[in-house]
Amino acid sequence: MITFNSKQKIFHLEGQGTSYVIGVSPREDFHHLYWGKSLSSKSLQKILRDWQKRAIETEHHISREFQTREFPDFGHNDLRAPAFQVKQADGSRVSEFLYVSHSITPGKPDFGLGPSSQVEDSDQVQTLRINLVDKLKKQELELYYTLYPQRNIVVRRTILRNKDAKPISLLKLMSSSLDFAPGPYRLVRFPGAWANERKMVEGPLLPGTTRLESRRGISSHEMNPFTMVTRGEATEEKGEVYGFALAYSGNWLMEAELFRTGGLRLNAGLNDFDFEWQLKPGENFTTPECVLAYSPNGYSQLSLDLHHFTREKVIRGTWQYKPRPILINNWEATYFKFNHDKLMKIAKAGKEAGIELFVLDDGWFGKRDNDTTSLGDWFVDKRKLPKGLRGLSDDIHGLGLKFGLWIEPEMISPQSQLYKKHPDWCLHVPGRKRRMARSQLVLDMSRPEIRDYLFDTISKALEEARVDYVKWDMNRSLSEVGNRVLSPQKQGELYHRYMMGVYDLMDRLNRRFPRVLFEGCSGGGARFDLGVLSYHPQIWTSDNTDGLERLFIQYATSFAYPPIAMGAHISSVPNHITHRSIPLKWRALVAMSGNFGVEADISKWSPRDRKELAGYIRFYKEIRPLVQFGDFYRLESPYNSLQTSWMFVNKTQTEALLFVFQVKPWTKGTKVPPIKLRGLNPSKTYEIKGEKLKISGKKMMKVGWLPKAFRTARGNYHSSLYRLI
């Protein structure tokens, strides 16, 4: 899997069909040689000969800017964006870390608190550690590469150790950095906004630096910490695609610098914005993980590798391979206006329809009649729930349903008992105005006493109510990021300390309640990343439950994240955000493409709609294992097609599901091309249930198939699901 050629001084990380090659130059600098398809011996030797010519550095011959480097330092004659920057005790910012040693070990080290991909079988995974040293300043840099060869995944992270007798300041430290050889490159990013998360945007990389980032203290609605670089044009099935996904939920950065030579440098890791970390003698700093994936066969293969990796190595605990329950949430049904009887009415209607889990959302605690009060007061409001949480939970469980609860642990309302008692617990700068968003402030999660309070009070509520599911929300970005606890020299550490504090609380609650299903949420999908998925097996994809908008959101989200991670619910119409009315069938099929649920007071629905919903729920229970654990393929994009289609295929290729949605109306005579299916067994003949049709997998993949229902002109919002066996 990982080999070292001591004569040529190169490291070769070999996956199933991929190669990642790095080398030590004559001056002990670290260079990136290759990342792509598996190399033959002949191709590798050619790369080595070319590199050996370029790697020679003399006073007059070559600048480091013309070398492809693996983890570039700062202050020498490579003036591109560095992978790190250290301010020394004497004020200088120049570093030079050179190779001294390495180790190749089975499995993966324990990096302590924070998101980390798992290793069940150490014989199937190897980790390369490269030791670099700045001899003048007595600092050590450790570069870690964990290879998951079956998924063609390399996971990188970095540790800086201060072995000097004086303190230093870390100004920047990336998890991953590498230089690509010259070529035409394109960048795929996923920007968005609240209720409009993760829109796919693709275009050429132009000379200069492109920064994808969040400075909001959360991974954000505005940009997702996942990006893809393609060499030239790429499609679902063709083209070289490189993927970078950060397992981090705070301020992050991916910077792509296209140099005048056509070469590309891509750095990924913690954002250096407002970041400065003090390292005393003997201390070290560890970066978050960056997951690197490569596909020579277009986007689809990259997504499949990332989906498998996330399900197998990122998501953990009881719910890793357990089917997720179908839930009904009362938020869009009642908002803050509910009581025990009203909730039970919704729950009973849900039970009749086949729902498995009832979730009580915002408004159950303190005196929470609107969003201006009570965050932090995690005790039940007896005005609304006179029987308490336990009474409600007992009645819900008595119906044969599981019981879930909404919390927002990281927030505090100025109108709360907690704020009156501890006004200094929020993030704030002494003497400065405390600016609110959604009428709330942010608790300083870097402080252990605050996390202890939250752990104790939330644990008490979960235990008392026998909670089976928790929706963990976080509804605003960080501002006035300061506190009285850290020294003036350490204020630049607070963003990261906050995020590590959140991970600590998530981890403690996971350990205390291993059977509880936690779902992440941040104003919808503002914290949809591998960091949250390390603690919460699923995430609320967006507050926007409009069936048409969800096509775009779930389609783009699937490039990095598997459908099992996506909360996808039906809601009433007109939709509470877009005010659009879409047929129930369409809404159901979009929601059935993820973790299916309902956000509505279905007790008010017509008997016909409730019966139809019950039918969809029964069918989803049949196909749930395939949707949640099967391979997902995007077939037609909502961005540039008359219709959108995607499909799920089981591991043995004996069963598949095809979803088709008419995105735009077409006029009579419009020629709609057949849909080319993916992932089928070409030698198997499939029966398409309900169509009285049998057709080979080879024909459906090579020639395609267009259902009769989509061959003629239709009105708006036509959708269908086809089962292939």
Helices and strands as residue ranges (DSSP letters): E 2-5, E 10-14, E 18-24, E 30-37, H 41-55, G 64-66, E 84-87, E 98-106, G 122-124, E 126-134, E 139-148, G 149-151, E 153-162, E 168-180, E 185-189, E 201-204, E 208-213, E 226-231, E 240-246, E 252-258, E 264-270, E 277-279, E 284-286, E 290-295, H 298-309, I 310-314, E 327-329, H 331-334, H 340-353, E 357-360, H 388-398, E 402-407, E 411-412, H 417-421, G 423-425, E 441-442, H 448-464, E 469-472, G 488-493, H 494-512, E 517-520, H 530-533, E 538-540, H 547-557, G 563-565, E 566-571, H 584-591, E 595-599, G 602-604, H 607-629, E 631-636, E 643-649, E 656-662, E 685-688, E 693-696, H 697-702, G 708-710, E 719-724
